Amino acid sequence: MNHPALDVHLDADELSRALRGDVVAGLTADQKWLPPKWFYDAHGSELFEQITELREYYPTRTERQILTDRAAEIAGHTRARSLIELGSGYSTKTQLLLDALTAAGCLETFAPMDVSPTALTEAAGRITADYPGLRVHNIVGDITRHLKHLPAGGDRLIAFLGGTIGNLEPAERAAFLADVRAVLEPGEHLLLGTDLVKSPNVVVPAYDDADGVTAEFNRNVLRVLNSSLDADFDLDGFAHVALWNAEAEWIEMRLRARWPMRVTIPGVDLVVDFASGEEIRTEVSAKFRPEGVRRELSEAGFSLNHWWTDRDGLFALSLATATG
């Protein structure tokens, strides 16, 4: 069995510096915020895997349906020798692509990038066992900062699945897609998962499930601050809120203070006061329209070649080619 290679571009010290910087910037802002990447310690990653199996959370099962139906086509169109997955987590849906590219006889390397070494290590163990001839090249890094470190080589397919691109605001998306295009050679491919605009009656429950798993996931960012920065957030003091922003066409996840609180965060020498009802925005999750995806890809230097949706039109996968 091949042993996975490992590149670390985001070590513990850098992660700690980034966390401290985000906490100071976000919790001293007039409208408090924290970025969603800090959900994902080991516990947060496990919670998100639970979310993907919830009946209300349609994105994972609909994207999996598209991959089941279209993976062979994707393999045929791309003939990728290297599959690079961004924000890979546990790579649970990736097996459908790995199977198709292996069956096509072209795949040589799988390179997942994630901020979580735990998720990468666990996924790599499973993948190296299931695909003994495949080279696995783990990359610990931030997709908004470390794409330049992705492995070179021809016939690459970059996969960015799960609708995660919706966590980036428009300017951030434009910068991200431009960075992806800068990594690729003309003719190489990007496979992009995008959640589509639909009724808030479908969208909102996906981020506010009846079992409260998403609420626990949302509050996990406070648990991360407690454990990493010696903060004293009372997790029970914050209610999980999921709101549809019709103008921006995205979901906002927030944590709302149930009562007035003073929180001490020794790791950044900060004291933060919360009024009753005051909120921290922890995530946006944008929903997309086909014409918007095509436009954003084109502006970044991609040509949209294939657009696939699930049978109910809830989610889309697009296959784009880097233009010359």
Secondary structure per residue as TSV (DSSP state, phi and psi in degrees):
chain	resnum	aa	ss	phi	psi
A	1	M	-	360.0	135.3
A	2	N	-	-70.0	141.7
A	3	H	-	-92.6	132.7
A	4	P	-	-62.7	139.5
A	5	A	E	-76.5	156.7
A	6	L	E	-139.9	123.0
A	7	D	E	-113.9	128.7
A	8	V	E	-114.9	111.3
A	9	H	S	-109.3	2.0
A	10	L	S	-141.4	85.1
A	11	D	-	-84.8	178.3
A	12	A	H	-60.3	-38.8
A	13	D	H	-66.0	-42.8
A	14	E	H	-68.5	-39.2
A	15	L	H	-59.5	-43.0
A	16	S	H	-64.2	-42.3
A	17	R	H	-62.7	-42.3
A	18	A	H	-65.1	-41.8
A	19	L	H	-62.1	-47.4
A	20	R	H	-61.0	-42.6
A	21	G	H	-62.3	-42.8
A	22	D	H	-66.9	-39.3
A	23	V	H	-64.8	-44.8
A	24	V	H	-64.6	-46.8
A	25	A	H	-64.4	-44.5
A	26	G	H	-75.2	-39.5
A	27	L	H	-89.9	-3.4
A	28	T	T	-104.2	-0.2
A	29	A	S	-73.5	157.3
A	30	D	S	-60.5	-43.6
A	31	Q	S	-106.6	105.3
A	32	K	-	-66.8	146.4
A	33	W	B	-151.3	157.6
A	34	L	-	-141.3	140.3
A	35	P	-	-76.3	147.3
A	36	P	G	-66.8	-16.8
A	37	K	G	-62.7	-20.1
A	38	W	G	-84.2	0.2
A	39	F	G	-63.3	-29.7
A	40	Y	-	-97.9	61.6
A	41	D	S	-81.3	-170.5
A	42	A	H	-59.6	-43.1
A	43	H	H	-66.0	-42.4
A	44	G	H	-62.9	-39.9
A	45	S	H	-63.1	-40.1
A	46	E	H	-65.0	-42.1
A	47	L	H	-61.7	-41.1
A	48	F	H	-65.5	-37.0
A	49	E	H	-60.6	-37.2
A	50	Q	H	-65.1	-40.7
A	51	I	H	-58.5	-40.9
A	52	T	T	-63.7	-17.2
A	53	E	T	-99.0	-2.2
A	54	L	S	-70.7	147.2
A	55	R	T	-63.8	-31.9
A	56	E	T	-75.7	-22.3
A	57	Y	-	-91.4	89.0
A	58	Y	H	-74.7	-25.5
A	59	P	H	-57.2	-41.4
A	60	T	H	-67.5	-47.7
A	61	R	H	-70.4	-33.1
A	62	T	H	-72.3	-39.0
A	63	E	H	-65.8	-39.2
A	64	R	H	-62.0	-37.5
A	65	Q	H	-62.4	-43.7
A	66	I	H	-63.1	-44.5
A	67	L	H	-63.0	-39.8
A	68	T	H	-59.7	-42.5
A	69	D	H	-76.2	-30.4
A	70	R	H	-119.5	-2.8
A	71	A	H	-58.7	-39.1
A	72	A	H	-64.5	-38.6
A	73	E	H	-64.1	-43.7
A	74	I	H	-58.9	-44.1
A	75	A	H	-63.1	-40.9
A	76	G	H	-67.2	-38.8
A	77	H	H	-70.9	-37.6
A	78	T	H	-95.1	-33.9
A	79	R	-	48.0	43.5
A	80	A	-	-69.3	132.7
A	81	R	S	-90.1	-23.4
A	82	S	E	-129.2	128.2
A	83	L	E	-106.5	121.0
A	84	I	E	-112.6	122.4
A	85	E	E	-112.3	125.2
A	86	L	E	-96.6	137.3
A	87	G	T	59.4	47.5
A	88	S	-	-71.7	-28.0
A	89	G	T	57.3	-129.4
A	90	Y	T	-90.3	4.6
A	91	S	-	54.4	39.7
A	92	T	T	-71.3	-36.7
A	93	K	T	-85.0	-13.8
A	94	T	H	-65.0	-23.7
A	95	Q	H	-58.0	-31.9
A	96	L	H	-63.5	-40.2
A	97	L	H	-71.6	-41.9
A	98	L	H	-60.8	-42.4
A	99	D	H	-61.1	-46.3
A	100	A	H	-67.7	-42.9
A	101	L	H	-70.2	-33.5
A	102	T	H	-67.4	-44.2
A	103	A	H	-62.4	-31.7
A	104	A	T	-75.1	-11.8
A	105	G	T	78.2	20.7
A	106	C	-	-112.9	-26.4
A	107	L	-	-74.9	132.1
A	108	E	-	-118.5	-34.6
A	109	T	E	-136.6	139.4
A	110	F	E	-119.3	124.4
A	111	A	E	-125.7	96.1
A	112	P	E	-88.2	140.1
A	113	M	E	-118.7	132.2
A	114	D	E	-156.8	159.4
A	115	V	S	-80.0	-13.8
A	116	S	-	-100.7	104.8
A	117	P	H	-60.4	-32.8
A	118	T	H	-61.0	-48.8
A	119	A	H	-63.7	-42.5
A	120	L	H	-60.9	-45.5
A	121	T	H	-64.1	-44.5
A	122	E	H	-63.8	-44.9
A	123	A	H	-64.6	-41.0
A	124	A	H	-62.9	-38.2
A	125	G	H	-60.5	-42.9
A	126	R	H	-68.3	-42.1
A	127	I	H	-71.8	-40.3
A	128	T	H	-65.4	-30.8
A	129	A	H	-71.6	-39.2
A	130	D	H	-80.5	-25.6
A	131	Y	-	-130.0	76.0
A	132	P	T	-63.6	-21.8
A	133	G	T	-91.9	-0.3
A	134	L	-	-91.0	134.4
A	135	R	E	-81.6	127.6
A	136	V	E	-111.7	127.1
A	137	H	E	-124.8	92.8
A	138	N	E	-74.5	140.1
A	139	I	E	-130.6	114.2
A	140	V	E	-88.8	111.3
A	141	G	-	-169.0	169.4
A	142	D	-	-99.3	123.9
A	143	I	T	-64.7	-18.7
A	144	T	T	-89.1	-5.2
A	145	R	T	-131.7	-22.1
A	146	H	-	-120.7	18.4
A	147	L	G	-63.0	-26.6
A	148	K	G	-63.7	-15.0
A	149	H	G	-92.9	3.4
A	150	L	S	-64.7	146.3
A	151	P	-	-63.7	141.7
A	152	A	-	-81.2	178.0
A	153	G	-	127.3	152.4
A	154	G	S	-79.3	166.4
A	155	D	S	56.6	51.3
A	156	R	E	-96.4	145.0
A	157	L	E	-121.3	117.1
A	158	I	E	-94.8	125.2
A	159	A	E	-109.5	128.8
A	160	F	E	-129.3	96.6
A	161	L	-	-105.9	179.1
A	162	G	T	81.1	1.2
A	163	G	T	73.8	14.5
A	164	T	G	-62.6	-25.1
A	165	I	G	-60.1	-22.7
A	166	G	G	-68.5	-14.2
A	167	N	G	-75.8	-9.7
A	168	L	S	-97.6	137.1
A	169	E	-	-74.9	164.3
A	170	P	H	-50.7	-46.3
A	171	A	H	-65.5	-38.2
A	172	E	H	-66.1	-39.7
A	173	R	H	-61.6	-43.5
A	174	A	H	-61.6	-43.4
A	175	A	H	-65.8	-41.2
A	176	F	H	-63.0	-50.0
A	177	L	H	-63.4	-35.5
A	178	A	H	-64.8	-38.0
A	179	D	H	-66.4	-40.4
A	180	V	H	-61.5	-45.2
A	181	R	H	-62.8	-35.6
A	182	A	H	-66.0	-27.3
A	183	V	H	-75.6	-34.7
A	184	L	S	-88.4	151.9
A	185	E	-	-87.6	154.5
A	186	P	T	-53.0	135.1
A	187	G	T	95.0	-15.7
A	188	E	-	-80.9	168.9
A	189	H	E	-124.3	153.2
A	190	L	E	-124.2	126.9
A	191	L	E	-107.4	117.1
A	192	L	E	-120.9	128.4
A	193	G	E	-97.1	127.8
A	194	T	E	-133.4	130.2
A	195	D	E	-77.3	139.9
A	196	L	B	-100.2	152.8
A	197	V	-	-61.6	134.0
A	198	K	-	-157.1	-175.1
A	199	S	-	-61.3	135.5
A	200	P	H	-56.4	-23.9
A	201	N	H	-65.9	-21.7
A	202	V	H	-94.4	-40.8
A	203	V	H	-70.9	-49.3
A	204	V	H	-60.7	-45.6
A	205	P	H	-61.4	-24.6
A	206	A	H	-65.6	-21.0
A	207	Y	T	-114.4	10.0
A	208	D	S	-152.8	66.3
A	209	D	-	-71.9	157.0
A	210	A	T	-66.3	-27.2
A	211	D	T	-83.3	-8.5
A	212	G	S	78.4	15.4
A	213	V	H	-68.2	-41.8
A	214	T	H	-65.6	-35.3
A	215	A	H	-62.5	-42.7
A	216	E	H	-66.0	-39.2
A	217	F	H	-61.3	-44.4
A	218	N	H	-62.2	-46.5
A	219	R	H	-70.1	-13.2
A	220	N	H	-62.2	-25.4
A	221	V	H	-63.2	-33.5
A	222	L	H	-72.1	-36.1
A	223	R	H	-62.5	-39.0
A	224	V	H	-61.4	-43.1
A	225	L	H	-66.2	-37.2
A	226	N	H	-63.1	-43.9
A	227	S	H	-79.2	-33.7
A	228	S	H	-88.8	-30.6
A	229	L	H	-123.0	11.4
A	230	D	-	59.1	29.5
A	231	A	-	-71.6	164.5
A	232	D	-	-122.5	42.9
A	233	F	-	-61.6	133.3
A	234	D	-	-90.1	104.5
A	235	L	G	-60.9	-33.6
A	236	D	G	-69.5	-14.3
A	237	G	G	-82.3	-1.1
A	238	F	E	-124.2	125.2
A	239	A	E	-89.6	141.3
A	240	H	E	-79.0	132.4
A	241	V	E	-130.6	132.3
A	242	A	E	-125.6	119.8
A	243	L	E	-125.1	141.3
A	244	W	E	-90.2	122.4
A	245	N	E	-97.3	101.6
A	246	A	T	-67.0	-35.1
A	247	E	T	-67.4	-46.1
A	248	A	T	-83.0	-13.3
A	249	E	T	55.2	54.3
A	250	W	E	-147.3	160.1
A	251	I	E	-87.6	139.3
A	252	E	E	-114.2	127.0
A	253	M	E	-98.5	134.8
A	254	R	E	-137.3	161.0
A	255	L	E	-116.5	122.7
A	256	R	E	-110.3	124.4
A	257	A	E	-64.3	127.8
A	258	R	S	-79.1	-22.7
A	259	W	S	-155.1	166.6
A	260	P	-	-62.4	138.6
A	261	M	E	-143.6	150.0
A	262	R	E	-119.1	121.0
A	263	V	E	-111.5	130.2
A	264	T	E	-103.7	131.1
A	265	I	E	-124.6	84.5
A	266	P	G	-59.2	-30.7
A	267	G	G	-63.2	-19.6
A	268	V	G	-126.5	13.9
A	269	D	T	52.7	53.2
A	270	L	E	-133.3	140.1
A	271	V	E	-119.4	127.7
A	272	V	E	-121.7	126.4
A	273	D	E	-97.9	137.6
A	274	F	E	-119.7	128.5
A	275	A	-	-79.3	156.3
A	276	S	T	-59.2	128.2
A	277	G	T	89.4	-8.3
A	278	E	-	-70.2	147.3
A	279	E	E	-122.7	151.5
A	280	I	E	-112.5	122.3
A	281	R	E	-81.8	124.9
A	282	T	E	-109.6	-18.9
A	283	E	E	-162.5	143.9
A	284	V	E	-113.5	148.6
A	285	S	E	-135.7	94.8
A	286	A	E	-71.2	145.5
A	287	K	-	-110.6	149.7
A	288	F	B	-122.7	158.5
A	289	R	-	-114.3	149.6
A	290	P	H	-53.3	-43.4
A	291	E	H	-66.5	-32.1
A	292	G	H	-69.6	-41.0
A	293	V	H	-62.7	-45.7
A	294	R	H	-59.4	-43.5
A	295	R	H	-65.1	-46.1
A	296	E	H	-65.5	-37.7
A	297	L	H	-65.8	-43.9
A	298	S	H	-62.1	-42.7
A	299	E	H	-63.8	-25.3
A	300	A	H	-89.2	-6.5
A	301	G	T	101.7	27.8
A	302	F	E	-119.2	150.9
A	303	S	E	-109.4	123.7
A	304	L	E	-78.4	116.4
A	305	N	E	-100.7	-35.8
A	306	H	E	-141.0	139.2
A	307	W	E	-132.2	118.2
A	308	W	E	-124.6	139.8
A	309	T	E	-122.8	164.8
A	310	D	-	-71.2	174.5
A	311	R	T	-65.8	-23.2
A	312	D	T	-99.2	1.4
A	313	G	S	68.0	30.3
A	314	L	S	-88.3	-30.7
A	315	F	E	-141.2	155.4
A	316	A	E	-135.6	146.1
A	317	L	E	-114.1	132.8
A	318	S	E	-121.5	138.2
A	319	L	E	-109.6	118.8
A	320	A	E	-121.9	151.5
A	321	T	E	-111.7	135.4
A	322	A	E	-66.9	124.6
A	323	T	-	-86.8	162.4
A	324	G	-	-79.0	360.0
